[in-house]
């Protein structure tokens, strides 16, 4: 998931350089959503691992 976010970030940068504003904004938005989804999933799994190891 983080890999997809990075790929879409690169696509948005390239599209922005070439003047495709709508495509850049769309790719940037998708990359942002995937990145935050990855962060939330990471935190949840980290908490589950800590709870299971502590108990």
N, C-alpha and C positions, 0 to 999 in steps of 0.2 A: 504494500500500500504506500509506503514511503517512497518507494522507487517510482511509482506512478505519479506521485506528487512532484518529484524532482523532474521527471520527464515533461510533465505539463508546464512546469515553471520554465524550463528551457524553451518549450514551444511558444509560450507567451512572450518570452524575451525576444526570440527570433521574429515572431509575428509583429511585435511592437517596433522592431528595428525597420522592418520592411513596410510598415504603415498599415497593417491590418489591425486596426484598433479594436473592432468587435471580437475578432478571433482571439486577440491577446487578452481581452477582458474576460472572455468566457474561459479560456484555458487557465488564467490566473485564479478565477473564482473556483473552478473545479480543484485546482491544486491546493488552494487554501482549505477547502472543505475536507479533502483527503488528509491533509497534514494534521488538522485539528482532530479528525476522527482517529488517526494513528496515535496521537498524543493521549487522547482519552482512553483508547484501548490499552496502550502501554501502562498508564497509571492504574487502571483497573486490574490488569494482570499482575502488576507489581504488588499491589495491595493483597490480592488473593495469594500470591506466593509467600508474602510475609506472614499472613494470617495462618496459612497451612503449615509453615515451618515452625511458627511459634507455638502451635497447639499440639 
